[in-house]
Amino acid sequence: MTLFDRGEPPVHSERPSKTAPDIWSVSRLSAEIRRLIEDGLPLVWIEGEISNFKLHSSGHRYFTLKDESAQIACTMWRTRPQPPIPIQDGMKVRLYGRVTIWEQGGRYQFDVANLLPAGIGDLQIAFEALKQKLTTEGLFEQARKKQLPRFPGAIGIVTSPTGAVIHDLVWGFATRYPPAKLFLIPTAVQGDGAGAQIAAAIQAYNRLNLVDVIIIARGGGSLEDLWAFNEEVVVRAVAGSRIPVVSAVGHEVDVSLCDFAADVRAPTPTGAAAMVVPDRRDLLETIAKRSETLTRNLVRIVSLWRERVGAIRDGYGFRRVIGRVGEERQRLDGLSRRMEIAVSSQLSNRISRLQGLVGRVEALSPGAVLQRGFSVIQKPDGALVRTAHEIERGERLTARFGVGGADMAVERKWDE
Amino acid sequence: MSNQINSEGTPPTFEEAYRRLEEISRKLEDNSTPLETSFKLYEEGRALIALCQRMLDEAERKVTLLKIGTDGISTEEVKIA
């Protein structure tokens, strides 16, 4: 016997018996395996990393769960509860379910009843990784932020059509600023597909071009609940929006990447209205003040023109244009009548104020001043004398009094 | 009602009315504005004030639902209690 004789095939100890052939069909064996495994293994939680994820058009999900040294095929039927976050390759998850045999395929697989992320830590890592990536791309830069319009004519809302959030938003906007028209593109706000719907809604508003600002809103929740607002497709849609976007996602403590990309972050959905539209009560107050100022300014302008016309009427250097003064006065009277018609219905008290002002203006007119005992001294050419420097000894001057005047000559003068 | 707000003849938005009112207020502050113009501005201002106040009257709490399908967009008005 040499070493090479060992190549001989080993003799099988149990050959099929010729007397009682016990030959199983493949089906029978498979059914037996199925029974053993399905009865012998309880419903369990398993943990691992997802790979080869496929969402079939039927709605069923197929993937492989693996760890360092093993893997198992997994199926998650459409009828199972929605995963709280979109499934992706590389994601660490915990699955609840049982092993089943797929007899036609000759394979065993894990029938997933429930899927959860393998811990907040992993979501946080995903969040930080995407945040890092998009920050590097410059998506969150302050320079990209757009200013919100002061008086938005139309507001585009993206949120769930049911629940408290849409109710609070509509109520808040309508009571605070009635002129704004409100639009809603309804979307899911959590679960598979929510992110894609939200992104599509933002893009639709940009395409339709009928709103001045977009509000993305959702009530508070866990990081998993709010995950749609951390999806890359949403963050990119927000950052890419030509129309300013307000992120009103979760409570004040909840931070999403959508918040970073938005032009403005509202602390809560209810708080969004206060950041986006002015308050009608403030506006009404401003308008009331403006109304008063308007009237006051009209009264002031009329007084001003009376004063101007009065100066022309009473001016000594303008006697030759007395005819024009008359015209101006007629014009003023005409305008005064128009003013009285325009103002009288609502402003009779303003008229009396105007008359008071006119009285004061007239008290200051040259004629009235002379009546009070002052005189005006003029040179022969009509120039008014204001200082002794302007006259010479012996120069002939004219004095004007309240009534009448006198010609005179300078006898003596002193400069101070 | 003043219709001098925009040339297209469409009713002005709140913003247009409000900004025009601000402009009129500024012009009426200016002593060089002719008297005739001042009266016209004043009348326009009063009309704008009435318009703005009316626009700020409490609105119906409603939202227009936009349903975006492959064949276009349908709208539906929904009232909120």
Boltz contact constraints between the chains, C-beta under 6 A:
constraints:
  - contact:
      token1: [A, 151]
      token2: [B, 14]
      max_distance: 6.0
  - contact:
      token1: [A, 151]
      token2: [B, 15]
      max_distance: 6.0
  - contact:
      token1: [A, 153]
      token2: [B, 13]
      max_distance: 6.0
  - contact:
      token1: [A, 167]
      token2: [B, 80]
      max_distance: 6.0
  - contact:
      token1: [A, 170]
      token2: [B, 61]
      max_distance: 6.0
  - contact:
      token1: [A, 170]
      token2: [B, 63]
      max_distance: 6.0
  - contact:
      token1: [A, 170]
      token2: [B, 80]
      max_distance: 6.0
  - contact:
      token1: [A, 171]
      token2: [B, 61]
      max_distance: 6.0
  - contact:
      token1: [A, 174]
      token2: [B, 59]
      max_distance: 6.0
  - contact:
      token1: [A, 174]
      token2: [B, 61]
      max_distance: 6.0
  - contact:
      token1: [A, 178]
      token2: [B, 56]
      max_distance: 6.0
  - contact:
      token1: [A, 178]
      token2: [B, 59]
      max_distance: 6.0
  - contact:
      token1: [A, 179]
      token2: [B, 14]
      max_distance: 6.0
  - contact:
      token1: [A, 179]
      token2: [B, 55]
      max_distance: 6.0
  - contact:
      token1: [A, 182]
      token2: [B, 63]
      max_distance: 6.0
  - contact:
      token1: [A, 183]
      token2: [B, 64]
      max_distance: 6.0
  - contact:
      token1: [A, 183]
      token2: [B, 66]
      max_distance: 6.0
  - contact:
      token1: [A, 184]
      token2: [B, 63]
      max_distance: 6.0
  - contact:
      token1: [A, 184]
      token2: [B, 65]
      max_distance: 6.0
  - contact:
      token1: [A, 185]
      token2: [B, 66]
      max_distance: 6.0
  - contact:
      token1: [A, 204]
      token2: [B, 68]
      max_distance: 6.0
  - contact:
      token1: [A, 280]
      token2: [B, 56]
      max_distance: 6.0
  - contact:
      token1: [A, 283]
      token2: [B, 56]
      max_distance: 6.0
  - contact:
      token1: [A, 284]
      token2: [B, 56]
      max_distance: 6.0
  - contact:
      token1: [A, 287]
      token2: [B, 49]
      max_distance: 6.0
  - contact:
      token1: [A, 287]
      token2: [B, 52]
      max_distance: 6.0
  - contact:
      token1: [A, 290]
      token2: [B, 25]
      max_distance: 6.0
  - contact:
      token1: [A, 291]
      token2: [B, 49]
      max_distance: 6.0
  - contact:
      token1: [A, 294]
      token2: [B, 45]
      max_distance: 6.0
  - contact:
      token1: [A, 297]
      token2: [B, 28]
      max_distance: 6.0
  - contact:
      token1: [A, 298]
      token2: [B, 42]
      max_distance: 6.0
  - contact:
      token1: [A, 301]
      token2: [B, 38]
      max_distance: 6.0
  - contact:
      token1: [A, 305]
      token2: [B, 35]
      max_distance: 6.0
  - contact:
      token1: [A, 335]
      token2: [B, 35]
      max_distance: 6.0
